[in-house]
Amino acid sequence: MTGRIGAGGLRAARAERGWSQSQAARELVTLARSSGAPVAGAASLKTLLSRWENGHAVPEPQYRALLGELYGRTPAELGIAAPPADPAAAGAPARFRAALAAAAALDEAALALWREQLDVATRLDDELGATGAGELVRALVERLDETGRHTLAPSRRAAVATVLAPAAILAGGQELDRGRPDIAWQRYDLARTAAAEADLPDAAADVVAGQATVLIDVGEAAAAISLLDAVEPALPRTARPRVAGARAGAAAALGDATAARRAISAVSRRLPADTVEPAVAVELADLDRWHGHALTVLGDPAAAHPLRRALTAPPRSARHRAAVHADLALTLAVEHPDDAAAHARAAHALAERIGSTRTQERLAALRPSATPHAP
């Protein structure tokens, strides 16, 4: 019988000769010795033969050649031909070299274009959130991450990181809106690494605050406090207001009104209320939002005052406005149901615009009289 044996060919070839596995192992040892090829002992070969015949392993090249000679057949006829090469693995070195070359070609002009893309994405996100800017932000983060990982010069890696950190933070906020805390955490973690590499303390504060928010959203407020405790001391004082807002939210989620108020008070003492500086005005608007949110979670109707101030602040993102309207709807639901319903409708419309299932889920906690209705 000289044709292809196919599946089980190795076992069939042995059966044709009337050999047991032990005898076949001895024959293989004898053949190897006559040709000077190194092989295992007969006992070990018997075990290997069993594995080869049962398809649990493919013989190494030297054994494939010996078995072919022993049975007078090709490895393919015995069913022990070498597995086909993986095309993906074969091209891996070339792809890696291409990635290194692309990263090495990075210049200031390319970085400037990425900064422009980030600026466009941020402005789109301000009004349209993940609905309008999600794909742009995702693509930008992936490209920056790929380039950074293949950039060898530390100074160039840091330059890429200065764009990657805010882009990944933006992506984290979008994923929070989408109700995907696991992916949001990954984006923030990427931003945290980039912020450290680029030495961006403000971005680092935004990252840890975002991660704390993720933990709060999944019911791990105590873990959020631990995270903030571990990271905040390493931040400069100018970068701590955002962390204080997250701390207030975590404390409120734990029902600790004293700690929540203390966190907000510590920041408000450092921010003058009668400022005309745009940057400080933005911080005050965020402070009012954080303060109002913490009071809302605590069930304190006094939340309405800072929340109303947050709405009258200079133009803020749709995400900011949606969060404030939602908190006002929740705060006013009992004593002012009509006002609450109006804020709920505003929050719902903004949440639909930016694709925020997170805000919509918060609105679901309202009693029916305060939930949004179609006009």
Buried (B, 14 or more C-beta within 10 A) or exposed (E): EEEEBEEBBBBBBBEEEEBEBEBBBBBBBEBBEEEEBEBBEBEEBBEBBBEBBEEEEBBEEEBBBBBBBBBEBEBBBBBBBEEEEEEEEEEEEEEEEEBEEBBEEBEEEEBEEBBEBBEEBBEBBBBBBBBBBBEBBBEBBEBBBBBBEBBEEEEBBBBBBBBBBBBBBBBBBBBBBBBBBEBBBBBBBBBBBBBBBBEBBBBBBBBBBBBBBBBBBEEBBEBBBBBBEEBBEEBEEEBBBBBBBBBBBBBBBBEBBEBBBBBBEBBBEBBEEEEEEEEBBBBBBBBBBBBBBBBBBBEBEEBBBBBEBBBEBEEBBBBBBBBBBBBBBBBBBEEBBEBBBBBBBBBBEBBBBBBBBBBBEBBEEBEEEBBBEEE
